[in-house]
Amino acid sequence: MTVKYYRTVIEFEVLSTEPLGPVSLRDLDYQTMEGHMSGTFLDTTEEVVTKERMIELLTAQGTDPEFLIEDEEQ
């Protein structure tokens, strides 16, 4: 069975009276649903990537590639 790897990029707009700065998704949800910021999804793009590109993307995120990359010996 061949595994496909997907990369999805979600664009989210935040409107506020102060800089948002680096936040987690949990913080972003709180700030735009309960806090003093407004937010909306603008776009979602999805692409199929190669195993090699997925390893690069996972590494760039600081995630061990073994988290999603299937062991070919199984």
N, C-alpha and C positions, 0 to 999 in steps of 0.2 A: 504494500500500500504506500503510495506516494503522499507525503505530507506537504501541504501548501502553507507558506508563511505569509501573513498579511501585516501591512503597516497602515495604520489609520491615524490621520492627523485631524484633530478637531479644533476649529477656530472659534473662540469665545470672546465676545466683546464685553468689557467692563467699563462703566461710566461712574465716576466718583469725584469727590472734592479733594481727594488726597491720592498720592501714589499708591498703587496696589503692592508693588514690591514682590519678592518671591513668596509664593504661597503654595500650599498643598491643595489638592482637589477638595478635600474636606473643608479647608478654610475658605476656598473660593465659593463653595456651596453656601456656607454660613454667611459670608459677607454679602452675597447677592440675594439670599432668601430671607435672612433674618437681620442682617446688618444694614449699613447705610450706603450700600452700593447697588447699582443696577447692572444686570447682566443678561446676555442672550447669546444663544448659539448662532453663528453665522454660516458655517460651512463644515462639511465633513468630506474628506477625500480618503480613498482607500486604494491600495495597490498591492499586488502580489510581488513579493521579493524573493530572491534566491536565498538558499541556506547561508551562503557566505555573507550576503548583505544583512541578513537577520542577526548573524553573529556580531557583525560590526555595530548594528543598532543596539543590540542588548548590551554590548560592552560599553558603548557610549553612555547608556543610561546607568551604568554601574551594576548591571544585573549579570549574574553568571549565565552564560549561554546555555548551559545544561538545563536551565529552568524550562526552556521551550524546545530546544533542539533534540530531536529524537536520536537515540543511540542506534546507529546502523547495524550493530552486531546483534540486536535482539530479534 
